[in-house]
């Protein structure tokens, strides 16, 4: 265990301005506060915060961070309060300790919602000060190093899964590769010990068979570079068991087929020497095709820069070589900590007296997580989107101005649009990739230049959620859909209640509805409207609750048979609820069994939790709802609704002749309609039967299309399809 003077001297060795007195007081305070507490290993509990502080000194963090490491468990596990910390060590340290404490307190809960809430608070805390994340990662690293002392196997697995899913990806995001590798491998040891042991044994066998192979390869690479005047240091390393196992899973290959178990780093002085060294090695050794990556000209989002190449190198070994400068190497190993050292103060930070930049919002990925947080409906959804954001491999695309946008693999132009700006995503109507218009669900590839076409009239489409892959895009789309659905449920529910009150013989007032809020567990009248519009409760139930006496008089109302309803197709319907052409999947949507069109008599069926489904009055499906009159809603089309396309489904029989399908599409196109879908349901020697979905403005438009099709010599018959 590191002694007090050793810790202070270590911090002084890289930060001569550290407050020695405060650091000494923090050491003594933490040791006394934890007193006789012990860990699962039997060691004094104080050994844990001291080890965390030691890990952070390896990153050369400032005195406030080291004091936070020493004190981070005192508020949670002792009688110490945040006020005590602030009084003794200042506001800066108190704020950091508070940020870490809030997270640790919630980690003791084993429920998914608490786990998600924990991560939500971590994002908020690190957005205010990135040092919270650095302390938390060091805390988690030491806990993982001592995880095997914990007796409860389920608790060990839960902590290991949390480390693999959250903390290792976070370490990768801030570029701390060494932290990420160790966290993953420690978690792997707990979650899949058999697989890890198998890989470890194979690595030992390779070392025994190859002898001092790693050093021999390093020396030959060093000799090759020295011979061409490249001043470089070559270091070899074996990849971690988890890294090897993951490559086996991703590439679906066996251990023997992996070519990059051994990786070699070539450290040079300048960027130009990186490319010189690359040229020397490529000229001397055969290159493995497809293995070269230039992260110097196109850095990763976490700031990682290096040249990667695969070679059939010395000793005829397939190896991976990474070429970088010393500065690049520090960033690769320590990530944000390498950028954030006390010796690199920002101008803004100097003005507020801190002498450093600690605001996590400066990192784009933190801003993106905050944006997801803003639009997620609950902590679980936030955690889902964030895992999706952090886990996927990346693809690099460019804006028309040449700015680099990094996205998860399989991203689409919609993901790209949201990555540029939320408003660009919301108003996206089209996209050009390398100057060519493409569908919005097109998968982007490395190097694509993407231009987004926008329109102020556009809003997010629920269909986008089917193909977007970034958490930010999905969170924005879901939020819009939720908001739009609520608006539609609210308006529909209000109109349904007005109609129910009129039928019961009473005037509709919001004051009357407000009197039954408690009965339906609603906070306001708007919630009642939403419940009715969504089908959770019926309008009649609310009317009966407001006017209990109306229930008896309403009992004897007869259900009008469908046949009778269908006869009354003309005349003005005074109490019908008007609807607009809504986006499919919203509060009101059109039935696929009858495909209702403007101009037809329609009726709605309320489905619990889904709102209203619109059917034509003669739809056979309505037979299933004869015994549930409370679920019927009389609907009517808006009078001015003529421009928006609606889908009418046709059953068409076409002669099996060359050009028949062309004639079909030509006739439909000439009548200003559009084929949105076509499915051949039956074929024979002479005829094809097919279902054709046609976009039209109303039922009259569809009738004209059908008449034109019947006039075509290749069309045998055309009818409305009713499924």
N, C-alpha and C positions, 0 to 999 in steps of 0.2 A: 504494500500500500504506500503510495507517494506521501512523503512527509511534508509538513507545512512549508518549511523553507525551500524544499525542492520545487514545489508548485510555484511559489512566488518567484524564485530565480528563473524558472522556465519561462514564465510570462515576461519577466523583465528582459530576458535575452532577445525578445523580438519587439517588445513595446516598452521603451524606456520611460514613457509618460504614465504608466499604470499607477493607480493609487494603491501603494503597498499596504497602507494602513487598513483600507477598506477590504482588501483581499484577505489580509490576516484575520480581520474581524469576522468575515464571512466564513472562513475555514473553522474558526473556533465556535462561532454561533451554531453552525450546522452540526458540528460534532456533539456539542452539548444538547442541542434540541433533540437529536435522534437518540441520545443517551444509550440505554441498554438494548435498544431495538436490534433485532437480528434478521438476516435474510434467510431464504430457504436453504442456502448453502451452509448456514451456521455462522457466517462472517458477520461482523458488526454492520448494521445497516448503513452507517456513514461511509463504508467502503464504496457503495454504489454511486452517490453523488461525487465522490472524489474521483472515481474512475471516469465518470462522464466529463468532469472538468479536465482530466488528463487527455481524453480523446480530443477535446476542443483546443487544448494547447497545441496539439499536433496540427490543427488547422490554423494556428496563430491568430485566434480570435481575441477580441479586446477584453479588458478587465471586466466590463459589465456582463459579458457573456459567460466568463469563467465564474463570476460570483453567482449568476443565475443557475449555472450547473450545480454549484455547491448547495444552493438554497432551494432548488426546484421542488423537493419533496417535503419541505418543512411545513408548508401551509396545509398540505393534504394529510400528512402523517403525524403531525405534532400539534401542540396548542398554539402555534405561531399564527398570526393573522397577517393579511396583506398590509394592514396599517402599521404593524410592527416592522415589516420589511422596509416600507417606505420611510419610516422614521429613522431607521438605523442605516439604510444603504441608499436612499434616494428614490426619486420617482421612476427613473429609467429602469433600475433593477427591479423595482416593485412591479412595474408594468410587464416586464418580461416574465417574472415568476408567476404573475397572475395568468398570463397567456398559457404557459405550460401547465399550470395547476388545473385550469378549467378542463383541459383535455384529459389529463390523467384521471381526474375524478370520474369522468364518464366512462373511461376504459374499464372500470370495475364492473360495469353492467354488461350482461351477455346478450341482450336483445338487439335485434338488427336495427331497430329505430334508434337506440342509444348509440350504437356503433356509427350510424349515419350522422347523427347529431354531433358526435365527437369530431368526425371529419369536417363537418360544416364549420365548426368552431375553429378547427385548425386552419382552414383556409382564411377565415376572417382575421385570426390572430397574426398569421404570417403576412397577410396583406398590409398590416400596420407596421410590422417589424420582422424582416426575414430571419433575424436571429432566433426568433421563437422556433422556427422550423429547424435550424441548425442544432439548437439545444435538444429539441425533441428527437431528432435523428440520432444524436449521440446517446441519448437516454435509451432509445429503442435498441441501438446496437449493443450496448452493454447488457441490457435485459436479455437479448437473444444469445449473447455469449454465455450467459449463466442460466439459460432456460432449462437445461438438463437437470438442474437441481430441483425443479418443481415436481411435486409428486403426482398431481392430477393430470393424467394424459390428455383429457378433453380440453382442459385449460391451456395446456402446452400447444395443442393443435390449433385452438382458436387464435392464440397469440401469433403462431407461425403463419396462419392464413392471412391474418390482418397485416402482418409484415409483408407478405408476398404481394398482397392486393393493393396496399396503400403506400407503405413507407418505402419499399424498394423502388416502385415507380416514381415516387416523389424525389428520392435521391437521384434517380436518373434524370428527371426533369431539370434539376438544378446542377446537373453535370458532375455529381460526386460519384464517379464510377467505382472508386474503391469501396465506398460505403455501400453502394448498390450491390456489388458483387458479393460482399461479405454477408449482407442481410439476406440476399437470396439463397446463398449456400447454407447459411444457418437454418433458415426456414425449410429448405429442401431436406436437410438432415432430419428434421422432425416429421415432415409430411410424407416423405417417401424414403425411409432409411435404407430399404433393400436396394433400390435403384442407385442411390448414392454410393453405397458400399460396393456395388458391382463395378461402377465407373472408377472408384478409387483403386480397386484391385487391378483393373486393366491398365490404369496409369502407372501403377507400381511395376507391373509386368513389362510395360514399354521401357521404363527407366532401367530396369535390370537388363533387358535385352540390348538396349542401345548404349548402355554405359553412360559416359559423360557426353551424350549427344548434344544436349542443349548448349554446353560451352563450346563444343567443336563447331557447331553451326554459327554461333555468335562470333567466334574468332574468324571464320572464313568470310562472313559478311563484313566484319571490321577490316580485314585484309583487302577485300575488294574495294571498299570505299577509300581506304588510305592510299591505295595504289593510284586512284584517280584524283587525289588531292582534296577529297571531301573530309573536312574535320567533323567527325561524328563519334557518338558513344552508342554502342549497340547493347541492348538488354533483352534477354530472352525470358519468357515466362510460360508456364502451363496454364491453360484456362481452368476456371473453377469447375468442379463436377456438375453444378447446376447449369452453367453455361453450355457445357458439352451435352448434357441431357436435353436441354431445350433445343439445341441445334438438331439433335437426332429426331426430336418430335416434329419440328417445323419442316425439316428436309425429308423426313420419313426415310432415313437411312440408318444403317448400323454403325457401331462405333468404328469399325475398321475402315468405313468409307469416308469418314470425316477427314478433311484436308487441313483444318486449321486448329488442331488441338494445341499446337505450339504457335505462339505469337511472339514476334520480335519487334522491338521498338528501336527506331533509329532517331536519336536526338541530335539535331544540328543547331547552328547558330542563327541562321536567317531563313526567310521564306524561300529565297532563290536557291539556297542550298538544299531545301526539301526537294525541289524539282530536279536539281543536279543529281542528288542521291538516287532519286527514282530512275533517272535515265541510266545511271551506272548499273543499277541492279537489273533493269529490264534488258540492258545490252548484254549482261553476263549470264543471266539465267532465263530459262523458258517461263513465259507468263501464263498463268491459269486464266483462260478466257472468262470474261464477265465478272472478274473479281476486283477490278480497279474502281476505286471511288475517290473523288476529289472533294473532301470536306473543308479544304482551305478556301477555294474560290466560292464554295456553297456550304457555309457552316451549318451545323445542326441548330435547331431553335434554342438549345441549352448553351450555345456558345462553343461547342466542341469543334475543333479544327484539326485536321490531320489528313495525310494521304494514306489510303489503304490499297494494298495490292497482294495478289496471291502468286507465289512462285514455286517452281520445281527447283528448290534451292540446293545448298550444299548437302552432301551425303544423299542426294536424290530424294530429299524429303520435301513433301508439299507443306509449305509454311505460309503464314500470313505475316506481312510486314507493314508496320505503321510508321510513317515518317513524319516528324513534327519538330518544332522548335521547343526550347525549354519552357518558354511562356505558354505555348500550346499544351505542353505536357502537364504543367501545373493546373491549368484550367480543366484538362481532361480528368485529372485525378481528384481535384478539390472543387471544381465547378464554381458555383457562386461565391464560395468562401475565398477562392483565389482572386476574384474581382473585388471583393468587399473588404479586404484587409484595411486595418487602421491607416496604412501608409498611402491609401488611395482615397482621400476625402473628396466629396463632391462640393461644388460651389454652393449649392443650395443648403447642404448640411452644415457647411461652415458658417453660414449666416444665422442658423438657429443654434449655434454653439455645440452641436453634437460632434462635428469634425468628421462625419462619415455619412454615407447614404444607406439608410436601413429600410426605406419604404419598399415593401414587397411589390407594390403596384407597378414599379418600373419594369418588372419582368412580364413580358407579354402573356405567358402561360398562366401567371397568377391572375392577370386581368380577365383572361378567358374563363377561368374557374369562377371568378366573382360574377361574371356575366351569367354563367350557368346557374349559380346560386340564386341570382336575382329572379330568374324565370322558372326555376323548379318549384313545383307545388308543395313538396315536402322533402325532408332530409333524405328519405330513401330514394326518391327520384333523382336528387342531386348526386347521391353516391353512385347510382346506376350510370348516369351520364358521365360522371367524372372518371369512373373506371374505364368506360368506353373511350374517353378522350386520351387517357394515359397509356392504355395497354397496346394500342395498335401500332404497327410499323408505319413509317411515314413516307409520303411522296412529296416532292418539291415542285411547285408550279410558280409561274411568274405572272404579275400583272402586266398590262400593256406598257407601263412605264419601267418595267424591269425589276420591280420589288419582288422579293422572294416571299412566298406563302407556303408554310409547311403544314401538311394535312395528313390525317391517318390514311393508310392504304385503302383503296376502293372508294375514296371520296368522289363527290360529284360536283358539278358547277354550283349547285345550291350550297354545298358545304363551303366551297371557295368564296361565294358571295357573302355568307355570314362571317367567314374569317376576315374578310376585308372590313366589313362594318355591318352591324345589325340591321340598319335601315336599308343597306344594299341588298341584304338577304330577303328582307320583308317585301321589297318591291321588285324582286327579280322576275323577269318575264322570259328571258332567253339568254343564251350564252354562245360565244364564239371561242373555239379552241383552235389556236394557230390560224386565225382568220376565217374559219369555217363554222357556220351555224351547226350546233349539235343539240340533241335533246337534253333536257335538264338532268336526266338520270344517267348520262354518259359517265363512265368511270374514267377519272383523270389519270394520266401517266406522268412519270418524272420528266421534267423539262417542258411540259405544256405551258403555252402562254394563253391565259384565259381572260376574256373580256366579257363582262356582265352587262346585259341590256336590261334597263330598269324602266318602270312606269309608275307614276304616282298613283294610278288607279289600281295597281296590283296589291293583293294581300297574300299572306302565306296560304298555301293550299294544304289541306290535310293529307292529300296523296303524297306530298313530299316526304312525309315521315316514313314511308315505305322504303325509300332508298337512301336517305341521308345517313351518314355514319358518325358525324361529329356530335359530341354532347351539346355544344352550343346551338347548333342548328335544330336539333331535336327539341331542346328545351324551349326555344323561341316558338317553334311551330306548335308544340303542345300548349303553350301558354295562350297563343292566339286562338286555338281551337276551343280551349276551355272558356276563354272570355267571350268568344262569339256564341258558343253554345249557351252560355248563361243568359246572354242578351236575348237569344231566340226563345229559350225556355221561358224566360220572364215574360216576354210579350205574348207568347202563345198561352201561357197559364193565365195571364190577366184577361185575355179575350175569352178563354174558356170559362173563367169564373163569372164574367159579366153575363155570358149566355146562361149559365146555370142559375144565376140570381133572377134573371128575367123569367126563366121557365118556372121558377118557384114563386113568382109574383112579388118579388121584392126589388127595391132599388139597390144598385151596387155602390158601396162606399168602402174606401180603404180603412176607415175607422172601424167598420163592422168586422172586417177581416182581421184587423189588429187585435181584436178581442179574443181570438182563438190561437194566438201565437204559441202559448205554453202547451196547449193540447197537441200541437204538431211539432213541438220542439224546434221552433223557428226563432231566429233572432229579430227578424223584421218582416214586413209585408212582402218585400221582394223575394225572400226565401220561400214563402208560401206559393207565390206565383211560379217560382222555379220548380218546386215539388210537383205542382199540378202539371206544368208543361212537360216535365220529364216523365210523368206517369207514376211517380212514387205514391201520390194520393190522387183521388179523383176530385173533379170540381164539385160533384154532388156531396162528397164527404164534407167539404168545407162549408157548402151551403147548409147542410144539415147541422153542422156544428154551430154555425152562426144563428140559424133559425130552426131550433129543434122541432117546432110544430109543423114545419113544411114536409117532414119525412112521411107522415101518414098520407097526406094528400097526393104525394108524388108516387106512392107505391103502386097505384093502379094504372100508371101510364103503360100503354101497350107498346110493344116493340113493332115497328113498321116493317113488314117483310121486305126483303131485298127487291122482290119483283115489283112491289108497289112503289118503293123508292125510285126504282129505275124508270117507272112510267112518267114521273114528274121531272122531265129533263129540261123544261122551259120555264120561263117566268123568273121574276126577281126573287132571290132568296134573302130576305131581310136580315136574318140572324146568322147567316153563314160567316165563318171566320175567313178573312182573306189570307192568302199565303203568297210569298214571293219565291222566285226561283233560287232556292238555297243550294249551297255546296253540299254534295252528297256526304252523308255521315254526320251532318249537323242535326239540330233539334228536329227539323222536319225533313224527311227524305222520301224519295219516290220508290214505290214498290217495283221490284224487278219482275213480278209476275204479270203485271198489266201495263206498265210504262205509261202512266197518265200524262196527258198533254193539255196545255191551255185550250179552252173551248169545250172540254169534256166535263160532265158532272163528276165531281170527286167527293170522297169522304175520307176521313182520317181514322186510324185505329191507334189508340194510345197503348204503347208497350212500356212496361215498367223499366225505368232507367234509360230508355232510348228515345223518348219523345213520341212524335206522331209519324206514322207511315201513311203516305198518301196512296189511295187506290182509286181506280175508276169505279163508279157506282154499280157497274155490272160485273165487276171482278168476281170470279168464282171463289176466291180465297175468303171473301166476306162471309160465306156460309159458315165458316168456323167460328164466327163471333156473334151469331144470332142470339145466343143466350147471355151476352155480356153488353147490354145497351149502354152501360156507363162508360164503356171504352170507345164509343162512337163519337166522332166530332164532325159536324157538318162544315165543310170547307168550300171555298170559292177562290177562283183565280183573280189576281189583281187585274183591274181593267186595262192598265197601260202596259201589261207584260207581253211584249211582242218580239223584242229583239234578242233576248237570251236564248241560246239553243237548248232544246230538250231532246231526249232520246226516245224515238219510237222504234219498236222492234217489228220487223216484217218477216213472214215466212214466205220464201220465194222458191218456186220450182223453175229451173232454167234448163233449156235444151243443151245437151252435151255436144256442143259444136264449137269449133275454133272461133274465138272472138266473142263468145257469149258473155263472159265475165266483163270484158271491155265495154260491151253494149250496156250491160247493167250499170256499171259505174258512170258511163257517159250520160245516160238518161237521168240518173240521180244528180249528177253534177250540173246538168243543164237546168234542172229545176231548183237550183240554189240550195241544195241539201248536201250533207257530207256524210260519208260512211265512216263511222267511228269503230265498228267492229263487224267481223264477218266470220261465220262458222258454218262449214259444210257438215250437215247432219246425216246425209244419206246420198249415195251415188249408185248409179246403175249405168247400163250401156247407153241409154238414151237421155237420162235426166240427172241433174244435180238438185238436191234439196238443201236449202241453206237458210240460216237465220242471219238477217242483216240489221244491224243497229244503225239508224239514220238520224242525224241531228237535224231537227226542224224547229220552226218557231212556234207552231201550234198544230192542232188536229187538222185544220183546213189545209195547211201546208203539206202534212203527211198524206192527206187524201189526194191532193194534186199529184204528189210523187207516185202514189199507187196507181192512179189513173194513167199516168205517162208510162209506167212500167207495163201495165196491161196492154198498152197499145204497141209495145215492142214485139216483133215476131218471134224473138228467141225466148221470151218469158211466157211460160205456160200458165202460171197462176201466182197471185200475190194476195196475201191476207195479213191482218194484224196478228202477231204471234201472242198467244196467251198461254203461259206456262203454269 
